[in-house]
Amino acid sequence: MNRLRHRAERGAVTAEYAIMIVGACAIGGVLVALLRSPAMQNALKSIINYGLKLAGVEGVHL
């Protein structure tokens, strides 16, 4: 009985991995779309420049 149940659930694990991979790709696509927008690029540049200023590097502007 236990062996039959284990055999029937073998494909469920593969399906769960497939769903996780599709979800991860979707999140990655959303992040790429966000990071390509000029507003997000300016925000990231501001954050990097602020960090450089805190570190004492004044002459670099991205």
PDB file as gemmi writes it, atoms N, CA and C in Angstrom:
CRYST1    1.000    1.000    1.000  90.00  90.00  90.00 P 1                      
ATOM      1  N   MET A   1       0.823  -1.186   0.000  1.00  0.00           N  
ATOM      2  CA  MET A   1       0.000   0.000   0.000  1.00  0.00           C  
ATOM      3  C   MET A   1       0.871   1.255   0.000  1.00  0.00           C  
ATOM      4  N   ASN A   2       1.865   1.317   0.875  1.00  0.00           N  
ATOM      5  CA  ASN A   2       2.726   2.488   0.979  1.00  0.00           C  
ATOM      6  C   ASN A   2       3.534   2.673  -0.303  1.00  0.00           C  
ATOM      7  N   ARG A   3       3.969   1.570  -0.901  1.00  0.00           N  
ATOM      8  CA  ARG A   3       4.747   1.647  -2.129  1.00  0.00           C  
ATOM      9  C   ARG A   3       3.907   2.179  -3.286  1.00  0.00           C  
ATOM     10  N   LEU A   4       2.649   1.808  -3.347  1.00  0.00           N  
ATOM     11  CA  LEU A   4       1.776   2.299  -4.403  1.00  0.00           C  
ATOM     12  C   LEU A   4       1.528   3.800  -4.266  1.00  0.00           C  
ATOM     13  N   ARG A   5       1.333   4.263  -3.045  1.00  0.00           N  
ATOM     14  CA  ARG A   5       1.099   5.685  -2.838  1.00  0.00           C  
ATOM     15  C   ARG A   5       2.343   6.484  -3.220  1.00  0.00           C  
ATOM     16  N   HIS A   6       3.506   6.002  -2.872  1.00  0.00           N  
ATOM     17  CA  HIS A   6       4.747   6.697  -3.199  1.00  0.00           C  
ATOM     18  C   HIS A   6       4.925   6.782  -4.712  1.00  0.00           C  
ATOM     19  N   ARG A   7       4.604   5.730  -5.425  1.00  0.00           N  
ATOM     20  CA  ARG A   7       4.744   5.716  -6.871  1.00  0.00           C  
ATOM     21  C   ARG A   7       3.771   6.700  -7.518  1.00  0.00           C  
ATOM     22  N   ALA A   8       2.568   6.841  -6.985  1.00  0.00           N  
ATOM     23  CA  ALA A   8       1.566   7.734  -7.562  1.00  0.00           C  
ATOM     24  C   ALA A   8       1.929   9.198  -7.338  1.00  0.00           C  
ATOM     25  N   GLU A   9       2.681   9.496  -6.275  1.00  0.00           N  
ATOM     26  CA  GLU A   9       3.037  10.873  -5.971  1.00  0.00           C  
ATOM     27  C   GLU A   9       4.345  11.301  -6.631  1.00  0.00           C  
ATOM     28  N   ARG A  10       4.966  10.447  -7.370  1.00  0.00           N  
ATOM     29  CA  ARG A  10       6.263  10.750  -7.957  1.00  0.00           C  
ATOM     30  C   ARG A  10       6.185  11.939  -8.924  1.00  0.00           C  
ATOM     31  N   GLY A  11       5.130  12.026  -9.716  1.00  0.00           N  
ATOM     32  CA  GLY A  11       4.996  13.127 -10.670  1.00  0.00           C  
ATOM     33  C   GLY A  11       4.598  14.437 -10.028  1.00  0.00           C  
ATOM     34  N   ALA A  12       4.051  14.403  -8.823  1.00  0.00           N  
ATOM     35  CA  ALA A  12       3.621  15.628  -8.163  1.00  0.00           C  
ATOM     36  C   ALA A  12       4.816  16.519  -7.831  1.00  0.00           C  
ATOM     37  N   VAL A  13       5.916  15.916  -7.452  1.00  0.00           N  
ATOM     38  CA  VAL A  13       7.104  16.694  -7.112  1.00  0.00           C  
ATOM     39  C   VAL A  13       7.621  17.404  -8.352  1.00  0.00           C  
ATOM     40  N   THR A  14       7.635  16.738  -9.482  1.00  0.00           N  
ATOM     41  CA  THR A  14       8.089  17.351 -10.725  1.00  0.00           C  
ATOM     42  C   THR A  14       7.186  18.515 -11.106  1.00  0.00           C  
ATOM     43  N   ALA A  15       5.893  18.359 -10.944  1.00  0.00           N  
ATOM     44  CA  ALA A  15       4.960  19.437 -11.265  1.00  0.00           C  
ATOM     45  C   ALA A  15       5.173  20.629 -10.336  1.00  0.00           C  
ATOM     46  N   GLU A  16       5.461  20.378  -9.072  1.00  0.00           N  
ATOM     47  CA  GLU A  16       5.709  21.476  -8.141  1.00  0.00           C  
ATOM     48  C   GLU A  16       6.974  22.236  -8.533  1.00  0.00           C  
ATOM     49  N   TYR A  17       8.017  21.525  -8.923  1.00  0.00           N  
ATOM     50  CA  TYR A  17       9.226  22.196  -9.378  1.00  0.00           C  
ATOM     51  C   TYR A  17       8.949  23.018 -10.624  1.00  0.00           C  
ATOM     52  N   ALA A  18       8.168  22.491 -11.538  1.00  0.00           N  
ATOM     53  CA  ALA A  18       7.847  23.220 -12.765  1.00  0.00           C  
ATOM     54  C   ALA A  18       7.088  24.502 -12.446  1.00  0.00           C  
ATOM     55  N   ILE A  19       6.166  24.444 -11.515  1.00  0.00           N  
ATOM     56  CA  ILE A  19       5.412  25.641 -11.139  1.00  0.00           C  
ATOM     57  C   ILE A  19       6.341  26.662 -10.492  1.00  0.00           C  
ATOM     58  N   MET A  20       7.277  26.204  -9.660  1.00  0.00           N  
ATOM     59  CA  MET A  20       8.233  27.132  -9.035  1.00  0.00           C  
ATOM     60  C   MET A  20       9.118  27.796 -10.082  1.00  0.00           C  
ATOM     61  N   ILE A  21       9.548  27.045 -11.080  1.00  0.00           N  
ATOM     62  CA  ILE A  21      10.402  27.608 -12.126  1.00  0.00           C  
ATOM     63  C   ILE A  21       9.638  28.644 -12.934  1.00  0.00           C  
ATOM     64  N   VAL A  22       8.394  28.363 -13.274  1.00  0.00           N  
ATOM     65  CA  VAL A  22       7.582  29.326 -14.018  1.00  0.00           C  
ATOM     66  C   VAL A  22       7.367  30.585 -13.186  1.00  0.00           C  
ATOM     67  N   GLY A  23       7.112  30.421 -11.899  1.00  0.00           N  
ATOM     68  CA  GLY A  23       6.936  31.576 -11.026  1.00  0.00           C  
ATOM     69  C   GLY A  23       8.197  32.414 -10.914  1.00  0.00           C  
ATOM     70  N   ALA A  24       9.333  31.760 -10.793  1.00  0.00           N  
ATOM     71  CA  ALA A  24      10.601  32.482 -10.704  1.00  0.00           C  
ATOM     72  C   ALA A  24      10.891  33.245 -11.996  1.00  0.00           C  
ATOM     73  N   CYS A  25      10.587  32.647 -13.124  1.00  0.00           N  
ATOM     74  CA  CYS A  25      10.780  33.334 -14.408  1.00  0.00           C  
ATOM     75  C   CYS A  25       9.851  34.531 -14.530  1.00  0.00           C  
ATOM     76  N   ALA A  26       8.632  34.400 -14.042  1.00  0.00           N  
ATOM     77  CA  ALA A  26       7.690  35.523 -14.097  1.00  0.00           C  
ATOM     78  C   ALA A  26       8.173  36.668 -13.219  1.00  0.00           C  
ATOM     79  N   ILE A  27       8.646  36.365 -12.035  1.00  0.00           N  
ATOM     80  CA  ILE A  27       9.168  37.410 -11.144  1.00  0.00           C  
ATOM     81  C   ILE A  27      10.403  38.056 -11.775  1.00  0.00           C  
ATOM     82  N   GLY A  28      11.260  37.265 -12.378  1.00  0.00           N  
ATOM     83  CA  GLY A  28      12.431  37.815 -13.058  1.00  0.00           C  
ATOM     84  C   GLY A  28      12.044  38.734 -14.201  1.00  0.00           C  
ATOM     85  N   GLY A  29      11.021  38.361 -14.964  1.00  0.00           N  
ATOM     86  CA  GLY A  29      10.557  39.215 -16.052  1.00  0.00           C  
ATOM     87  C   GLY A  29      10.020  40.539 -15.556  1.00  0.00           C  
ATOM     88  N   VAL A  30       9.299  40.511 -14.452  1.00  0.00           N  
ATOM     89  CA  VAL A  30       8.771  41.751 -13.873  1.00  0.00           C  
ATOM     90  C   VAL A  30       9.922  42.634 -13.396  1.00  0.00           C  
ATOM     91  N   LEU A  31      10.929  42.028 -12.763  1.00  0.00           N  
ATOM     92  CA  LEU A  31      12.079  42.809 -12.302  1.00  0.00           C  
ATOM     93  C   LEU A  31      12.847  43.430 -13.461  1.00  0.00           C  
ATOM     94  N   VAL A  32      13.020  42.683 -14.537  1.00  0.00           N  
ATOM     95  CA  VAL A  32      13.718  43.228 -15.707  1.00  0.00           C  
ATOM     96  C   VAL A  32      12.928  44.390 -16.288  1.00  0.00           C  
ATOM     97  N   ALA A  33      11.607  44.246 -16.380  1.00  0.00           N  
ATOM     98  CA  ALA A  33      10.783  45.331 -16.912  1.00  0.00           C  
ATOM     99  C   ALA A  33      10.873  46.565 -16.020  1.00  0.00           C  
ATOM    100  N   LEU A  34      10.875  46.372 -14.711  1.00  0.00           N  
ATOM    101  CA  LEU A  34      10.986  47.507 -13.797  1.00  0.00           C  
ATOM    102  C   LEU A  34      12.346  48.188 -13.913  1.00  0.00           C  
ATOM    103  N   LEU A  35      13.402  47.395 -13.992  1.00  0.00           N  
ATOM    104  CA  LEU A  35      14.740  47.970 -14.019  1.00  0.00           C  
ATOM    105  C   LEU A  35      15.058  48.656 -15.343  1.00  0.00           C  
ATOM    106  N   ARG A  36      14.317  48.377 -16.374  1.00  0.00           N  
ATOM    107  CA  ARG A  36      14.530  49.059 -17.656  1.00  0.00           C  
ATOM    108  C   ARG A  36      13.848  50.420 -17.712  1.00  0.00           C  
ATOM    109  N   SER A  37      12.961  50.691 -16.787  1.00  0.00           N  
ATOM    110  CA  SER A  37      12.268  51.979 -16.808  1.00  0.00           C  
ATOM    111  C   SER A  37      13.229  53.078 -16.343  1.00  0.00           C  
ATOM    112  N   PRO A  38      13.147  54.247 -16.951  1.00  0.00           N  
ATOM    113  CA  PRO A  38      14.049  55.345 -16.572  1.00  0.00           C  
ATOM    114  C   PRO A  38      13.911  55.765 -15.107  1.00  0.00           C  
ATOM    115  N   ALA A  39      12.709  55.698 -14.565  1.00  0.00           N  
ATOM    116  CA  ALA A  39      12.521  56.090 -13.170  1.00  0.00           C  
ATOM    117  C   ALA A  39      13.296  55.170 -12.228  1.00  0.00           C  
ATOM    118  N   MET A  40      13.249  53.866 -12.471  1.00  0.00           N  
ATOM    119  CA  MET A  40      13.978  52.924 -11.616  1.00  0.00           C  
ATOM    120  C   MET A  40      15.481  53.055 -11.812  1.00  0.00           C  
ATOM    121  N   GLN A  41      15.922  53.314 -13.035  1.00  0.00           N  
ATOM    122  CA  GLN A  41      17.350  53.498 -13.270  1.00  0.00           C  
ATOM    123  C   GLN A  41      17.861  54.720 -12.528  1.00  0.00           C  
ATOM    124  N   ASN A  42      17.081  55.799 -12.549  1.00  0.00           N  
ATOM    125  CA  ASN A  42      17.481  57.001 -11.813  1.00  0.00           C  
ATOM    126  C   ASN A  42      17.494  56.745 -10.305  1.00  0.00           C  
ATOM    127  N   ALA A  43      16.507  55.989  -9.818  1.00  0.00           N  
ATOM    128  CA  ALA A  43      16.470  55.675  -8.387  1.00  0.00           C  
ATOM    129  C   ALA A  43      17.687  54.846  -7.986  1.00  0.00           C  
ATOM    130  N   LEU A  44      18.042  53.849  -8.794  1.00  0.00           N  
ATOM    131  CA  LEU A  44      19.221  53.028  -8.484  1.00  0.00           C  
ATOM    132  C   LEU A  44      20.502  53.845  -8.533  1.00  0.00           C  
ATOM    133  N   LYS A  45      20.610  54.733  -9.516  1.00  0.00           N  
ATOM    134  CA  LYS A  45      21.791  55.598  -9.589  1.00  0.00           C  
ATOM    135  C   LYS A  45      21.888  56.494  -8.364  1.00  0.00           C  
ATOM    136  N   SER A  46      20.760  57.007  -7.913  1.00  0.00           N  
ATOM    137  CA  SER A  46      20.757  57.860  -6.720  1.00  0.00           C  
ATOM    138  C   SER A  46      21.207  57.077  -5.495  1.00  0.00           C  
ATOM    139  N   ILE A  47      20.724  55.846  -5.367  1.00  0.00           N  
ATOM    140  CA  ILE A  47      21.109  55.012  -4.224  1.00  0.00           C  
ATOM    141  C   ILE A  47      22.604  54.705  -4.263  1.00  0.00           C  
ATOM    142  N   ILE A  48      23.120  54.376  -5.446  1.00  0.00           N  
ATOM    143  CA  ILE A  48      24.546  54.058  -5.580  1.00  0.00           C  
ATOM    144  C   ILE A  48      25.389  55.293  -5.286  1.00  0.00           C  
ATOM    145  N   ASN A  49      24.987  56.445  -5.839  1.00  0.00           N  
ATOM    146  CA  ASN A  49      25.735  57.676  -5.578  1.00  0.00           C  
ATOM    147  C   ASN A  49      25.706  58.045  -4.096  1.00  0.00           C  
ATOM    148  N   TYR A  50      24.579  57.837  -3.434  1.00  0.00           N  
ATOM    149  CA  TYR A  50      24.481  58.105  -1.998  1.00  0.00           C  
ATOM    150  C   TYR A  50      25.435  57.194  -1.223  1.00  0.00           C  
ATOM    151  N   GLY A  51      25.461  55.913  -1.603  1.00  0.00           N  
ATOM    152  CA  GLY A  51      26.378  54.985  -0.949  1.00  0.00           C  
ATOM    153  C   GLY A  51      27.830  55.355  -1.165  1.00  0.00           C  
ATOM    154  N   LEU A  52      28.165  55.801  -2.383  1.00  0.00           N  
ATOM    155  CA  LEU A  52      29.536  56.231  -2.654  1.00  0.00           C  
ATOM    156  C   LEU A  52      29.886  57.475  -1.849  1.00  0.00           C  
ATOM    157  N   LYS A  53      28.927  58.381  -1.719  1.00  0.00           N  
ATOM    158  CA  LYS A  53      29.169  59.592  -0.938  1.00  0.00           C  
ATOM    159  C   LYS A  53      29.399  59.244   0.526  1.00  0.00           C  
ATOM    160  N   LEU A  54      28.636  58.290   1.065  1.00  0.00           N  
ATOM    161  CA  LEU A  54      28.838  57.854   2.453  1.00  0.00           C  
ATOM    162  C   LEU A  54      30.206  57.199   2.628  1.00  0.00           C  
ATOM    163  N   ALA A  55      30.688  56.526   1.569  1.00  0.00           N  
ATOM    164  CA  ALA A  55      31.990  55.862   1.652  1.00  0.00           C  
ATOM    165  C   ALA A  55      33.141  56.832   1.464  1.00  0.00           C  
ATOM    166  N   GLY A  56      32.826  58.084   1.118  1.00  0.00           N  
ATOM    167  CA  GLY A  56      33.893  59.073   0.956  1.00  0.00           C  
ATOM    168  C   GLY A  56      34.362  59.248  -0.459  1.00  0.00           C  
ATOM    169  N   VAL A  57      33.685  58.668  -1.416  1.00  0.00           N  
ATOM    170  CA  VAL A  57      34.061  58.815  -2.812  1.00  0.00           C  
ATOM    171  C   VAL A  57      33.170  59.903  -3.401  1.00  0.00           C  
ATOM    172  N   GLU A  58      33.745  61.097  -3.629  1.00  0.00           N  
ATOM    173  CA  GLU A  58      32.939  62.244  -4.035  1.00  0.00           C  
ATOM    174  C   GLU A  58      32.889  62.449  -5.544  1.00  0.00           C  
ATOM    175  N   GLY A  59      33.935  62.115  -6.270  1.00  0.00           N  
ATOM    176  CA  GLY A  59      34.044  62.509  -7.680  1.00  0.00           C  
ATOM    177  C   GLY A  59      33.298  61.614  -8.655  1.00  0.00           C  
ATOM    178  N   VAL A  60      32.662  60.555  -8.211  1.00  0.00           N  
ATOM    179  CA  VAL A  60      32.022  59.607  -9.126  1.00  0.00           C  
ATOM    180  C   VAL A  60      30.522  59.866  -9.145  1.00  0.00           C  
ATOM    181  N   HIS A  61      29.982  60.074 -10.336  1.00  0.00           N  
ATOM    182  CA  HIS A  61      28.535  60.214 -10.509  1.00  0.00           C  
ATOM    183  C   HIS A  61      28.107  59.294 -11.637  1.00  0.00           C  
ATOM    184  N   LEU A  62      27.158  58.453 -11.363  1.00  0.00           N  
ATOM    185  CA  LEU A  62      26.662  57.510 -12.374  1.00  0.00           C  
ATOM    186  C   LEU A  62      25.529  58.122 -13.148  1.00  0.00           C  
TER     187      LEU A  62                                                      
END                                                                             
